[in-house]
Amino acid sequence: MANEYETFLRDAARVLSGRECVMTLRDLTPGRQKYRGLNVRAVVSRPPRPGEPVLWIRSVVGLKDPQPCSVRIVAELPETFKAVPYSDFFDAMELAERE
């Protein structure tokens, strides 16, 4: 498992609520797996919890939140979400969260 990830979010408050949520993580570990995308159901904690991978949150346009979080991956999800082609990615993630 990687020790550092980043994610792009529309609403960071929804993820920082302490509940399980669906998100896509990008692996920041140097090497062959760097920037590998991973769809997960996870719990995000701020401040970071010891022993959990660090998570950096970015806005949809890429602005990095200066405060790190930690992420506990509950389940890995399939590479693709069930959605209408060319639909909004964030809407597809919210739909996957309800399943």
MODELLER restraints for C-alpha pairs under 7 A, 6 or more apart:
rsr = mdl.restraints
at = mdl.atoms
rsr.add(forms.Gaussian(group=physical.xy_distance, feature=features.Distance(at['CA:2:A'], at['CA:27:A']), mean=6.46, stdev=0.5))
rsr.add(forms.Gaussian(group=physical.xy_distance, feature=features.Distance(at['CA:2:A'], at['CA:29:A']), mean=5.96, stdev=0.5))
rsr.add(forms.Gaussian(group=physical.xy_distance, feature=features.Distance(at['CA:2:A'], at['CA:53:A']), mean=6.86, stdev=0.5))
rsr.add(forms.Gaussian(group=physical.xy_distance, feature=features.Distance(at['CA:3:A'], at['CA:29:A']), mean=6.79, stdev=0.5))
rsr.add(forms.Gaussian(group=physical.xy_distance, feature=features.Distance(at['CA:3:A'], at['CA:53:A']), mean=4.39, stdev=0.5))
rsr.add(forms.Gaussian(group=physical.xy_distance, feature=features.Distance(at['CA:3:A'], at['CA:54:A']), mean=6.21, stdev=0.5))
rsr.add(forms.Gaussian(group=physical.xy_distance, feature=features.Distance(at['CA:4:A'], at['CA:27:A']), mean=6.43, stdev=0.5))
rsr.add(forms.Gaussian(group=physical.xy_distance, feature=features.Distance(at['CA:4:A'], at['CA:28:A']), mean=5.45, stdev=0.5))
rsr.add(forms.Gaussian(group=physical.xy_distance, feature=features.Distance(at['CA:4:A'], at['CA:29:A']), mean=6.25, stdev=0.5))
rsr.add(forms.Gaussian(group=physical.xy_distance, feature=features.Distance(at['CA:4:A'], at['CA:53:A']), mean=5.29, stdev=0.5))
rsr.add(forms.Gaussian(group=physical.xy_distance, feature=features.Distance(at['CA:4:A'], at['CA:54:A']), mean=4.68, stdev=0.5))
rsr.add(forms.Gaussian(group=physical.xy_distance, feature=features.Distance(at['CA:4:A'], at['CA:55:A']), mean=5.95, stdev=0.5))
rsr.add(forms.Gaussian(group=physical.xy_distance, feature=features.Distance(at['CA:5:A'], at['CA:25:A']), mean=5.99, stdev=0.5))
rsr.add(forms.Gaussian(group=physical.xy_distance, feature=features.Distance(at['CA:5:A'], at['CA:26:A']), mean=5.36, stdev=0.5))
rsr.add(forms.Gaussian(group=physical.xy_distance, feature=features.Distance(at['CA:5:A'], at['CA:27:A']), mean=4.76, stdev=0.5))
rsr.add(forms.Gaussian(group=physical.xy_distance, feature=features.Distance(at['CA:5:A'], at['CA:28:A']), mean=5.28, stdev=0.5))
rsr.add(forms.Gaussian(group=physical.xy_distance, feature=features.Distance(at['CA:5:A'], at['CA:54:A']), mean=6.20, stdev=0.5))
rsr.add(forms.Gaussian(group=physical.xy_distance, feature=features.Distance(at['CA:5:A'], at['CA:55:A']), mean=4.83, stdev=0.5))
rsr.add(forms.Gaussian(group=physical.xy_distance, feature=features.Distance(at['CA:5:A'], at['CA:56:A']), mean=6.29, stdev=0.5))
rsr.add(forms.Gaussian(group=physical.xy_distance, feature=features.Distance(at['CA:6:A'], at['CA:25:A']), mean=5.68, stdev=0.5))
rsr.add(forms.Gaussian(group=physical.xy_distance, feature=features.Distance(at['CA:6:A'], at['CA:26:A']), mean=5.22, stdev=0.5))
rsr.add(forms.Gaussian(group=physical.xy_distance, feature=features.Distance(at['CA:6:A'], at['CA:27:A']), mean=6.85, stdev=0.5))
rsr.add(forms.Gaussian(group=physical.xy_distance, feature=features.Distance(at['CA:6:A'], at['CA:55:A']), mean=5.27, stdev=0.5))
rsr.add(forms.Gaussian(group=physical.xy_distance, feature=features.Distance(at['CA:6:A'], at['CA:56:A']), mean=4.47, stdev=0.5))
rsr.add(forms.Gaussian(group=physical.xy_distance, feature=features.Distance(at['CA:6:A'], at['CA:57:A']), mean=5.74, stdev=0.5))
rsr.add(forms.Gaussian(group=physical.xy_distance, feature=features.Distance(at['CA:7:A'], at['CA:24:A']), mean=6.19, stdev=0.5))
rsr.add(forms.Gaussian(group=physical.xy_distance, feature=features.Distance(at['CA:7:A'], at['CA:25:A']), mean=4.98, stdev=0.5))
rsr.add(forms.Gaussian(group=physical.xy_distance, feature=features.Distance(at['CA:7:A'], at['CA:26:A']), mean=6.15, stdev=0.5))
rsr.add(forms.Gaussian(group=physical.xy_distance, feature=features.Distance(at['CA:7:A'], at['CA:56:A']), mean=6.47, stdev=0.5))
rsr.add(forms.Gaussian(group=physical.xy_distance, feature=features.Distance(at['CA:7:A'], at['CA:57:A']), mean=5.24, stdev=0.5))
rsr.add(forms.Gaussian(group=physical.xy_distance, feature=features.Distance(at['CA:7:A'], at['CA:58:A']), mean=6.02, stdev=0.5))
rsr.add(forms.Gaussian(group=physical.xy_distance, feature=features.Distance(at['CA:8:A'], at['CA:57:A']), mean=6.11, stdev=0.5))
rsr.add(forms.Gaussian(group=physical.xy_distance, feature=features.Distance(at['CA:8:A'], at['CA:58:A']), mean=4.72, stdev=0.5))
rsr.add(forms.Gaussian(group=physical.xy_distance, feature=features.Distance(at['CA:8:A'], at['CA:59:A']), mean=5.42, stdev=0.5))
rsr.add(forms.Gaussian(group=physical.xy_distance, feature=features.Distance(at['CA:8:A'], at['CA:60:A']), mean=5.49, stdev=0.5))
rsr.add(forms.Gaussian(group=physical.xy_distance, feature=features.Distance(at['CA:9:A'], at['CA:58:A']), mean=6.28, stdev=0.5))
rsr.add(forms.Gaussian(group=physical.xy_distance, feature=features.Distance(at['CA:9:A'], at['CA:59:A']), mean=5.29, stdev=0.5))
rsr.add(forms.Gaussian(group=physical.xy_distance, feature=features.Distance(at['CA:9:A'], at['CA:60:A']), mean=5.69, stdev=0.5))
rsr.add(forms.Gaussian(group=physical.xy_distance, feature=features.Distance(at['CA:10:A'], at['CA:59:A']), mean=6.08, stdev=0.5))
rsr.add(forms.Gaussian(group=physical.xy_distance, feature=features.Distance(at['CA:10:A'], at['CA:60:A']), mean=5.80, stdev=0.5))
rsr.add(forms.Gaussian(group=physical.xy_distance, feature=features.Distance(at['CA:15:A'], at['CA:21:A']), mean=6.44, stdev=0.5))
rsr.add(forms.Gaussian(group=physical.xy_distance, feature=features.Distance(at['CA:15:A'], at['CA:44:A']), mean=6.41, stdev=0.5))
rsr.add(forms.Gaussian(group=physical.xy_distance, feature=features.Distance(at['CA:16:A'], at['CA:44:A']), mean=5.85, stdev=0.5))
rsr.add(forms.Gaussian(group=physical.xy_distance, feature=features.Distance(at['CA:16:A'], at['CA:45:A']), mean=6.47, stdev=0.5))
rsr.add(forms.Gaussian(group=physical.xy_distance, feature=features.Distance(at['CA:18:A'], at['CA:43:A']), mean=6.16, stdev=0.5))
rsr.add(forms.Gaussian(group=physical.xy_distance, feature=features.Distance(at['CA:18:A'], at['CA:44:A']), mean=6.24, stdev=0.5))
rsr.add(forms.Gaussian(group=physical.xy_distance, feature=features.Distance(at['CA:18:A'], at['CA:45:A']), mean=6.53, stdev=0.5))
rsr.add(forms.Gaussian(group=physical.xy_distance, feature=features.Distance(at['CA:19:A'], at['CA:43:A']), mean=5.92, stdev=0.5))
rsr.add(forms.Gaussian(group=physical.xy_distance, feature=features.Distance(at['CA:20:A'], at['CA:41:A']), mean=6.28, stdev=0.5))
rsr.add(forms.Gaussian(group=physical.xy_distance, feature=features.Distance(at['CA:20:A'], at['CA:42:A']), mean=5.23, stdev=0.5))
rsr.add(forms.Gaussian(group=physical.xy_distance, feature=features.Distance(at['CA:20:A'], at['CA:43:A']), mean=4.78, stdev=0.5))
rsr.add(forms.Gaussian(group=physical.xy_distance, feature=features.Distance(at['CA:21:A'], at['CA:41:A']), mean=5.39, stdev=0.5))
rsr.add(forms.Gaussian(group=physical.xy_distance, feature=features.Distance(at['CA:21:A'], at['CA:42:A']), mean=5.58, stdev=0.5))
rsr.add(forms.Gaussian(group=physical.xy_distance, feature=features.Distance(at['CA:21:A'], at['CA:43:A']), mean=6.50, stdev=0.5))
rsr.add(forms.Gaussian(group=physical.xy_distance, feature=features.Distance(at['CA:21:A'], at['CA:97:A']), mean=6.13, stdev=0.5))
rsr.add(forms.Gaussian(group=physical.xy_distance, feature=features.Distance(at['CA:22:A'], at['CA:40:A']), mean=5.70, stdev=0.5))
rsr.add(forms.Gaussian(group=physical.xy_distance, feature=features.Distance(at['CA:22:A'], at['CA:41:A']), mean=4.44, stdev=0.5))
rsr.add(forms.Gaussian(group=physical.xy_distance, feature=features.Distance(at['CA:22:A'], at['CA:42:A']), mean=6.41, stdev=0.5))
rsr.add(forms.Gaussian(group=physical.xy_distance, feature=features.Distance(at['CA:22:A'], at['CA:93:A']), mean=6.01, stdev=0.5))
rsr.add(forms.Gaussian(group=physical.xy_distance, feature=features.Distance(at['CA:22:A'], at['CA:96:A']), mean=6.91, stdev=0.5))
rsr.add(forms.Gaussian(group=physical.xy_distance, feature=features.Distance(at['CA:22:A'], at['CA:97:A']), mean=5.40, stdev=0.5))
rsr.add(forms.Gaussian(group=physical.xy_distance, feature=features.Distance(at['CA:23:A'], at['CA:39:A']), mean=5.88, stdev=0.5))
rsr.add(forms.Gaussian(group=physical.xy_distance, feature=features.Distance(at['CA:23:A'], at['CA:40:A']), mean=5.64, stdev=0.5))
rsr.add(forms.Gaussian(group=physical.xy_distance, feature=features.Distance(at['CA:23:A'], at['CA:41:A']), mean=6.49, stdev=0.5))
rsr.add(forms.Gaussian(group=physical.xy_distance, feature=features.Distance(at['CA:23:A'], at['CA:93:A']), mean=6.66, stdev=0.5))
rsr.add(forms.Gaussian(group=physical.xy_distance, feature=features.Distance(at['CA:24:A'], at['CA:37:A']), mean=6.56, stdev=0.5))
rsr.add(forms.Gaussian(group=physical.xy_distance, feature=features.Distance(at['CA:24:A'], at['CA:38:A']), mean=5.46, stdev=0.5))
rsr.add(forms.Gaussian(group=physical.xy_distance, feature=features.Distance(at['CA:24:A'], at['CA:39:A']), mean=4.38, stdev=0.5))
rsr.add(forms.Gaussian(group=physical.xy_distance, feature=features.Distance(at['CA:24:A'], at['CA:40:A']), mean=6.16, stdev=0.5))
rsr.add(forms.Gaussian(group=physical.xy_distance, feature=features.Distance(at['CA:25:A'], at['CA:37:A']), mean=5.74, stdev=0.5))
rsr.add(forms.Gaussian(group=physical.xy_distance, feature=features.Distance(at['CA:25:A'], at['CA:38:A']), mean=5.15, stdev=0.5))
rsr.add(forms.Gaussian(group=physical.xy_distance, feature=features.Distance(at['CA:25:A'], at['CA:39:A']), mean=6.36, stdev=0.5))
rsr.add(forms.Gaussian(group=physical.xy_distance, feature=features.Distance(at['CA:26:A'], at['CA:35:A']), mean=5.20, stdev=0.5))
rsr.add(forms.Gaussian(group=physical.xy_distance, feature=features.Distance(at['CA:26:A'], at['CA:36:A']), mean=5.61, stdev=0.5))
rsr.add(forms.Gaussian(group=physical.xy_distance, feature=features.Distance(at['CA:26:A'], at['CA:37:A']), mean=4.69, stdev=0.5))
rsr.add(forms.Gaussian(group=physical.xy_distance, feature=features.Distance(at['CA:26:A'], at['CA:38:A']), mean=6.35, stdev=0.5))
rsr.add(forms.Gaussian(group=physical.xy_distance, feature=features.Distance(at['CA:27:A'], at['CA:33:A']), mean=6.92, stdev=0.5))
rsr.add(forms.Gaussian(group=physical.xy_distance, feature=features.Distance(at['CA:27:A'], at['CA:34:A']), mean=5.44, stdev=0.5))
rsr.add(forms.Gaussian(group=physical.xy_distance, feature=features.Distance(at['CA:27:A'], at['CA:35:A']), mean=4.90, stdev=0.5))
rsr.add(forms.Gaussian(group=physical.xy_distance, feature=features.Distance(at['CA:27:A'], at['CA:36:A']), mean=5.34, stdev=0.5))
rsr.add(forms.Gaussian(group=physical.xy_distance, feature=features.Distance(at['CA:27:A'], at['CA:37:A']), mean=6.56, stdev=0.5))
rsr.add(forms.Gaussian(group=physical.xy_distance, feature=features.Distance(at['CA:28:A'], at['CA:34:A']), mean=5.20, stdev=0.5))
rsr.add(forms.Gaussian(group=physical.xy_distance, feature=features.Distance(at['CA:28:A'], at['CA:35:A']), mean=5.80, stdev=0.5))
rsr.add(forms.Gaussian(group=physical.xy_distance, feature=features.Distance(at['CA:39:A'], at['CA:76:A']), mean=6.13, stdev=0.5))
rsr.add(forms.Gaussian(group=physical.xy_distance, feature=features.Distance(at['CA:39:A'], at['CA:77:A']), mean=5.22, stdev=0.5))
rsr.add(forms.Gaussian(group=physical.xy_distance, feature=features.Distance(at['CA:39:A'], at['CA:78:A']), mean=6.68, stdev=0.5))
rsr.add(forms.Gaussian(group=physical.xy_distance, feature=features.Distance(at['CA:39:A'], at['CA:79:A']), mean=6.33, stdev=0.5))
rsr.add(forms.Gaussian(group=physical.xy_distance, feature=features.Distance(at['CA:40:A'], at['CA:73:A']), mean=6.57, stdev=0.5))
rsr.add(forms.Gaussian(group=physical.xy_distance, feature=features.Distance(at['CA:40:A'], at['CA:75:A']), mean=5.69, stdev=0.5))
rsr.add(forms.Gaussian(group=physical.xy_distance, feature=features.Distance(at['CA:40:A'], at['CA:76:A']), mean=4.45, stdev=0.5))
rsr.add(forms.Gaussian(group=physical.xy_distance, feature=features.Distance(at['CA:40:A'], at['CA:77:A']), mean=5.13, stdev=0.5))
rsr.add(forms.Gaussian(group=physical.xy_distance, feature=features.Distance(at['CA:41:A'], at['CA:73:A']), mean=6.22, stdev=0.5))
rsr.add(forms.Gaussian(group=physical.xy_distance, feature=features.Distance(at['CA:41:A'], at['CA:74:A']), mean=5.54, stdev=0.5))
rsr.add(forms.Gaussian(group=physical.xy_distance, feature=features.Distance(at['CA:41:A'], at['CA:75:A']), mean=5.16, stdev=0.5))
rsr.add(forms.Gaussian(group=physical.xy_distance, feature=features.Distance(at['CA:41:A'], at['CA:76:A']), mean=6.39, stdev=0.5))
rsr.add(forms.Gaussian(group=physical.xy_distance, feature=features.Distance(at['CA:42:A'], at['CA:71:A']), mean=6.59, stdev=0.5))
rsr.add(forms.Gaussian(group=physical.xy_distance, feature=features.Distance(at['CA:42:A'], at['CA:72:A']), mean=5.52, stdev=0.5))
rsr.add(forms.Gaussian(group=physical.xy_distance, feature=features.Distance(at['CA:42:A'], at['CA:73:A']), mean=4.36, stdev=0.5))
rsr.add(forms.Gaussian(group=physical.xy_distance, feature=features.Distance(at['CA:42:A'], at['CA:74:A']), mean=5.04, stdev=0.5))
rsr.add(forms.Gaussian(group=physical.xy_distance, feature=features.Distance(at['CA:42:A'], at['CA:75:A']), mean=6.91, stdev=0.5))
rsr.add(forms.Gaussian(group=physical.xy_distance, feature=features.Distance(at['CA:43:A'], at['CA:71:A']), mean=5.76, stdev=0.5))
rsr.add(forms.Gaussian(group=physical.xy_distance, feature=features.Distance(at['CA:43:A'], at['CA:72:A']), mean=5.24, stdev=0.5))
rsr.add(forms.Gaussian(group=physical.xy_distance, feature=features.Distance(at['CA:43:A'], at['CA:73:A']), mean=6.60, stdev=0.5))
rsr.add(forms.Gaussian(group=physical.xy_distance, feature=features.Distance(at['CA:44:A'], at['CA:69:A']), mean=6.66, stdev=0.5))
rsr.add(forms.Gaussian(group=physical.xy_distance, feature=features.Distance(at['CA:44:A'], at['CA:70:A']), mean=5.71, stdev=0.5))
rsr.add(forms.Gaussian(group=physical.xy_distance, feature=features.Distance(at['CA:44:A'], at['CA:71:A']), mean=4.55, stdev=0.5))
rsr.add(forms.Gaussian(group=physical.xy_distance, feature=features.Distance(at['CA:44:A'], at['CA:72:A']), mean=6.46, stdev=0.5))
rsr.add(forms.Gaussian(group=physical.xy_distance, feature=features.Distance(at['CA:45:A'], at['CA:69:A']), mean=5.57, stdev=0.5))
rsr.add(forms.Gaussian(group=physical.xy_distance, feature=features.Distance(at['CA:45:A'], at['CA:70:A']), mean=5.20, stdev=0.5))
rsr.add(forms.Gaussian(group=physical.xy_distance, feature=features.Distance(at['CA:45:A'], at['CA:71:A']), mean=6.33, stdev=0.5))
rsr.add(forms.Gaussian(group=physical.xy_distance, feature=features.Distance(at['CA:46:A'], at['CA:69:A']), mean=4.77, stdev=0.5))
rsr.add(forms.Gaussian(group=physical.xy_distance, feature=features.Distance(at['CA:46:A'], at['CA:70:A']), mean=6.58, stdev=0.5))
rsr.add(forms.Gaussian(group=physical.xy_distance, feature=features.Distance(at['CA:47:A'], at['CA:69:A']), mean=5.72, stdev=0.5))
rsr.add(forms.Gaussian(group=physical.xy_distance, feature=features.Distance(at['CA:48:A'], at['CA:54:A']), mean=6.89, stdev=0.5))
rsr.add(forms.Gaussian(group=physical.xy_distance, feature=features.Distance(at['CA:48:A'], at['CA:68:A']), mean=6.68, stdev=0.5))
rsr.add(forms.Gaussian(group=physical.xy_distance, feature=features.Distance(at['CA:48:A'], at['CA:69:A']), mean=4.59, stdev=0.5))
rsr.add(forms.Gaussian(group=physical.xy_distance, feature=features.Distance(at['CA:48:A'], at['CA:70:A']), mean=4.41, stdev=0.5))
rsr.add(forms.Gaussian(group=physical.xy_distance, feature=features.Distance(at['CA:49:A'], at['CA:70:A']), mean=5.95, stdev=0.5))
rsr.add(forms.Gaussian(group=physical.xy_distance, feature=features.Distance(at['CA:52:A'], at['CA:70:A']), mean=5.73, stdev=0.5))
rsr.add(forms.Gaussian(group=physical.xy_distance, feature=features.Distance(at['CA:52:A'], at['CA:71:A']), mean=6.09, stdev=0.5))
rsr.add(forms.Gaussian(group=physical.xy_distance, feature=features.Distance(at['CA:52:A'], at['CA:72:A']), mean=6.25, stdev=0.5))
rsr.add(forms.Gaussian(group=physical.xy_distance, feature=features.Distance(at['CA:53:A'], at['CA:70:A']), mean=5.49, stdev=0.5))
rsr.add(forms.Gaussian(group=physical.xy_distance, feature=features.Distance(at['CA:53:A'], at['CA:71:A']), mean=5.75, stdev=0.5))
rsr.add(forms.Gaussian(group=physical.xy_distance, feature=features.Distance(at['CA:54:A'], at['CA:68:A']), mean=6.57, stdev=0.5))
rsr.add(forms.Gaussian(group=physical.xy_distance, feature=features.Distance(at['CA:54:A'], at['CA:69:A']), mean=5.79, stdev=0.5))
rsr.add(forms.Gaussian(group=physical.xy_distance, feature=features.Distance(at['CA:54:A'], at['CA:70:A']), mean=4.46, stdev=0.5))
rsr.add(forms.Gaussian(group=physical.xy_distance, feature=features.Distance(at['CA:54:A'], at['CA:71:A']), mean=6.45, stdev=0.5))
rsr.add(forms.Gaussian(group=physical.xy_distance, feature=features.Distance(at['CA:55:A'], at['CA:68:A']), mean=5.95, stdev=0.5))
rsr.add(forms.Gaussian(group=physical.xy_distance, feature=features.Distance(at['CA:55:A'], at['CA:69:A']), mean=4.94, stdev=0.5))
rsr.add(forms.Gaussian(group=physical.xy_distance, feature=features.Distance(at['CA:55:A'], at['CA:70:A']), mean=5.01, stdev=0.5))
rsr.add(forms.Gaussian(group=physical.xy_distance, feature=features.Distance(at['CA:55:A'], at['CA:71:A']), mean=5.97, stdev=0.5))
rsr.add(forms.Gaussian(group=physical.xy_distance, feature=features.Distance(at['CA:56:A'], at['CA:65:A']), mean=6.85, stdev=0.5))
rsr.add(forms.Gaussian(group=physical.xy_distance, feature=features.Distance(at['CA:56:A'], at['CA:68:A']), mean=5.34, stdev=0.5))
rsr.add(forms.Gaussian(group=physical.xy_distance, feature=features.Distance(at['CA:56:A'], at['CA:69:A']), mean=6.35, stdev=0.5))
rsr.add(forms.Gaussian(group=physical.xy_distance, feature=features.Distance(at['CA:57:A'], at['CA:64:A']), mean=6.03, stdev=0.5))
rsr.add(forms.Gaussian(group=physical.xy_distance, feature=features.Distance(at['CA:57:A'], at['CA:65:A']), mean=5.58, stdev=0.5))
rsr.add(forms.Gaussian(group=physical.xy_distance, feature=features.Distance(at['CA:58:A'], at['CA:64:A']), mean=4.38, stdev=0.5))
rsr.add(forms.Gaussian(group=physical.xy_distance, feature=features.Distance(at['CA:58:A'], at['CA:65:A']), mean=5.92, stdev=0.5))
rsr.add(forms.Gaussian(group=physical.xy_distance, feature=features.Distance(at['CA:81:A'], at['CA:92:A']), mean=6.40, stdev=0.5))
rsr.add(forms.Gaussian(group=physical.xy_distance, feature=features.Distance(at['CA:82:A'], at['CA:92:A']), mean=6.97, stdev=0.5))
rsr.add(forms.Gaussian(group=physical.xy_distance, feature=features.Distance(at['CA:83:A'], at['CA:92:A']), mean=5.82, stdev=0.5))
